[in-house]
């Protein structure tokens, strides 16, 4: 029982790391907001699967980030689950 749980946790961490690494922006609320606004092409305040498809990390992690399984990533889900990479 512990092994499947460990595999599931590892997969979730890997998916989050993928989104984090591909964001390419400094870690600030303003830049997350800008990134969300850029991806939200119809400005409805949520990201559909089609909108997320333009970002490889979000596309591959969509189901994990969409915590309430409504088929959309809300601003809150995005803010809690997407980390941006600091500038170097």
C-alpha positions as CSV (number, residue, x, y, z in Angstrom):
1,X,0.0,0.0,0.0
2,X,2.9,2.4,0.8
3,X,4.5,1.8,-2.6
4,X,1.5,3.1,-4.8
5,X,1.2,6.1,-2.5
6,X,4.9,6.9,-2.9
7,X,4.7,6.6,-6.6
8,X,1.6,8.9,-6.7
9,X,3.4,11.5,-4.5
10,X,6.5,11.3,-6.7
11,X,4.5,11.8,-9.8
12,X,2.7,14.8,-8.3
13,X,6.1,16.4,-7.3
14,X,7.5,15.7,-10.7
15,X,4.6,17.4,-12.4
16,X,4.8,20.4,-10.2
17,X,8.6,20.6,-10.8
18,X,8.0,20.5,-14.5
19,X,5.6,23.5,-14.3
20,X,8.0,25.3,-12.0
21,X,11.0,24.8,-14.3
22,X,9.2,25.9,-17.4
23,X,7.5,29.0,-16.1
24,X,10.8,31.0,-16.5
25,X,9.7,34.0,-14.5
26,X,10.7,35.3,-11.1
27,X,8.7,34.2,-8.1
28,X,6.3,37.0,-7.4
29,X,2.5,37.3,-7.3
30,X,2.5,40.0,-10.0
31,X,4.3,37.8,-12.5
32,X,2.1,34.8,-11.7
33,X,-0.9,37.1,-12.3
34,X,0.6,38.3,-15.6
35,X,1.4,34.7,-16.6
36,X,-2.2,33.7,-15.8
37,X,-3.6,36.6,-17.7
38,X,-1.5,35.8,-20.7
39,X,-2.6,32.2,-20.7
40,X,-6.3,33.1,-20.1
41,X,-6.9,34.1,-23.7
42,X,-10.7,34.6,-23.3
43,X,-10.3,36.5,-20.0
44,X,-12.9,34.5,-18.2
45,X,-10.8,34.1,-15.1
46,X,-10.0,30.5,-15.5
47,X,-7.8,28.3,-17.7
48,X,-9.4,25.7,-19.9
49,X,-7.5,22.6,-21.2
50,X,-7.2,24.4,-24.5
51,X,-5.6,27.5,-23.0
52,X,-3.3,25.4,-20.8
53,X,-2.2,23.4,-23.9
54,X,-0.1,26.4,-25.0
55,X,2.2,25.8,-21.9
56,X,3.9,22.4,-21.8
57,X,4.1,22.2,-18.0
58,X,0.5,23.2,-17.4
59,X,-0.7,20.9,-20.1
60,X,1.0,17.9,-18.7
61,X,0.0,18.7,-15.1
62,X,-3.6,20.0,-15.8
63,X,-5.4,17.2,-14.0
64,X,-3.2,17.5,-10.9
65,X,-3.5,21.3,-10.7
66,X,-7.3,21.2,-11.3
67,X,-8.0,20.1,-7.7
68,X,-11.8,20.3,-7.9
69,X,-11.8,18.4,-11.3
70,X,-14.2,21.0,-12.9
71,X,-12.2,21.0,-16.1
72,X,-10.6,24.5,-15.5
73,X,-7.7,25.8,-13.5
74,X,-8.9,28.7,-11.3
75,X,-6.7,31.6,-10.3
76,X,-6.4,30.1,-6.8
77,X,-5.5,26.7,-8.1
78,X,-2.9,28.3,-10.4
79,X,-1.5,30.4,-7.6
80,X,-1.2,27.5,-5.2
81,X,0.3,25.0,-7.7
82,X,2.4,26.9,-10.1
83,X,5.8,28.1,-9.0
84,X,7.9,30.4,-11.1
85,X,11.6,30.0,-11.4
86,X,13.7,32.8,-9.9
87,X,15.9,34.9,-12.3
88,X,19.6,34.1,-12.2
